[in-house]
């Protein structure tokens, strides 16, 4: 493979992923709306979980949800199945991310969450999977399997579930009414922190 062939392959990969993301719009519906309502109304912690690439997306989702005014934490199945699931309490929410819905450790953690009185939400591709049947709410994230890198590495599907998570957070942020001034209290670091601080200062000047 020469440089031009490599760059062409890279462009094809990006185009395929962009097309997959664009195709997600038509699949959004009642599941996403119900999930957003459950998250915005959660009185405790929203937990996220997953394994493999889904764990990275779940960790990211927990961070963004917290920035939208919903206290969220990632709980890895390995810790959850070795006692840490005891931190989950009735009335909270667990979001499980999985493409196929067949990961036994994720499904077992969801079962524990249900037994402890949590609302369970699945973000996945296969709505007929064991995970989908276990959860109270299902948000379908469907992408063509052949678009995965090499046909099996979870690349496009991970990007897709991350994007749907962003769409979910957009609704949650609107429902919670969480403001930049509130976020500034817990996000003083980095460029975002400086921007938020500047906004807060300008707001104070206007009030005066």
Order of alpha helices (4+ residues) and beta strands (2+ residues): alpha-alpha-beta-alpha-beta-alpha-beta-alpha-beta-alpha-beta-alpha-alpha-alpha
